[in-house]
Amino acid sequence: MTNEQPDHPNEHNLPSGKGIFGNRWVRILEIAVVFSPGLLVLIAYRFFKVENPMLLIAAVWMANAVMLILIWTGIKYRGETLRSIGLAIERPQLSAAGWTVLKSIPILVFAVAAFILGSIIMANIVGIPEPADMTKYNYLKGNLPMLVLSLAGVYIVSSFAEEVIYRGFLITRLEELFGGRTRMATVAAITLSAVIFGFAHFEWGAMGIGQTTLMGAALGISFLFTGRSLWPLILAHCYMDTLLLVQLFLAR
């Protein structure tokens, strides 16, 4: 979890011109292929009216897992490492780990503030929605083993996967597509990735899309300010998911 120099000479010099990945259409195809599992879930939800919430959650988690595999495969074909998308995996030193935890706290505050701002903006656009039906999460109420199991699953296929997919991978690839790490390309990449992240939460309705879009923008900006390290963002995302599930666990 450190910010050492990349061990691949091209990992911080975008756009990549190696092999077929120097072609604009191949870059577009790479993004489309990675997001195809998520698109299939969206289509299934829209046209087949999935009623079972557990089935929908399982489908989203499976899609995220497949997307991670596709991202890893693409990185290998490029001749890069996971560090190229901000995911340095190595034995952490205690001081570096502590610094990562400290950096995650302001990111949490920033992301939550953006989420609240999204609530205010959307309330003025679409009105205050009816209280969400949370009965589908009744299985969590007072059920400690299920809470622990749910947290473990969420940390892996939500907190971790979403940061890798929507921040590390998508922002990096969109910057390549828009011409490299210029200011305009980076702003466009963060904006578009935030919008896609918002629509990925389609099951939350218009309010949820607005909330998560602004939260995604805050996390995208944080990605830059961490020196493009995903670990502080992943931790902040874990905190938010923990707060949500614990609230459901304690609900009466």
Secondary structure, DSSP 8 states (H G I E B T S, - for coil): ------SSTTTTSSS--SGGGGSHHHHHHHHHHHHHHHHHHHHHHHHH----HHHHHHHHHHHHHHHHHHHHHHHHHHT--GGGGT---S---HHHHHHHHHHHHHHHHHHHHHHHHHHHHHHHHH--------GGGGGGTT-HHHHHHHHHHHIIIIIIHHIIIIIIIHHHHHHHHTTSS-HHHHHHHHHHHHHHHHHTTGGGHHHHHHHHHHHHHHHHHHHHHTTS-SHHHHHHHHHHHHHHHHHHHH--
